Amino acid sequence: MALKKTEVTNEVEKESLSGKKAKAVFNSNAKEKKILTTFSLEPSFKEELEEVFEDLGLGWSAGIRFALKEFYKKYSNN
């Protein structure tokens, strides 16, 4: 008589790192909820931005947030 092997899966272990980060961002008890924003760029321009952000020690998302904050600081005083 053969025994059937049953696999026990843990959904938490299967979840990707990016999935965990997304849940942390969108489920956090922060003062404000985050808004997911999309936009289009030319691939060459995106590569240039990624290089600049990498030189600053930032990933893509953090670099975009940083750039938007700096833009706002510069032009909100006018």
C-alpha positions in Angstrom: 0.0 0.0 0.0 1.5 3.3 -1.1 1.1 6.4 1.0 0.2 9.7 -0.7 2.6 12.4 0.0 0.9 15.6 1.1 2.7 18.9 0.8 2.1 21.5 3.4 2.7 25.0 2.1 3.0 28.1 4.1 1.6 31.1 2.1 3.9 33.5 4.1 7.0 31.7 3.0 5.9 31.6 -0.7 5.3 35.4 -0.7 8.0 37.4 -2.6 10.0 40.1 -1.0 8.4 42.8 -3.2 5.0 41.4 -2.2 5.9 41.7 1.5 7.1 45.3 0.9 3.9 46.2 -0.9 1.8 44.9 1.9 3.9 46.8 4.4 3.5 50.0 2.5 -0.2 49.7 1.8 -1.2 48.1 5.1 0.8 50.3 7.4 -0.7 52.5 10.1 0.9 55.6 8.6 -0.7 59.0 8.9 -1.5 58.9 5.2 -2.1 56.1 2.9 0.2 55.6 -0.1 -1.1 56.1 -3.6 0.1 53.9 -6.4 1.0 56.0 -9.4 1.9 55.0 -12.9 3.5 56.9 -15.8 5.4 56.2 -19.0 9.0 56.9 -19.8 11.3 56.2 -22.7 13.6 53.2 -21.8 16.7 55.2 -22.4 15.6 58.0 -20.1 14.6 55.5 -17.4 18.1 54.0 -17.6 19.7 57.4 -17.2 17.5 58.1 -14.1 18.4 54.7 -12.6 22.1 55.5 -13.0 21.6 58.9 -11.2 19.6 57.3 -8.4 22.1 54.5 -8.0 24.9 57.1 -7.6 22.8 58.6 -4.8 22.4 55.2 -3.2 18.7 55.1 -4.0 16.5 52.5 -5.8 14.0 53.4 -8.5 11.0 54.2 -6.2 13.0 56.1 -3.6 14.7 58.1 -6.3 11.5 59.1 -7.9 10.1 60.2 -4.5 13.3 62.1 -3.8 13.2 63.8 -7.1 9.5 64.8 -6.7 10.2 66.2 -3.2 13.1 68.2 -4.5 11.1 69.5 -7.4 8.3 70.5 -5.0 10.7 72.3 -2.7 12.3 74.2 -5.5 9.1 75.4 -7.2 6.6 75.7 -4.4 8.3 78.8 -3.0 7.6 80.8 -6.2 
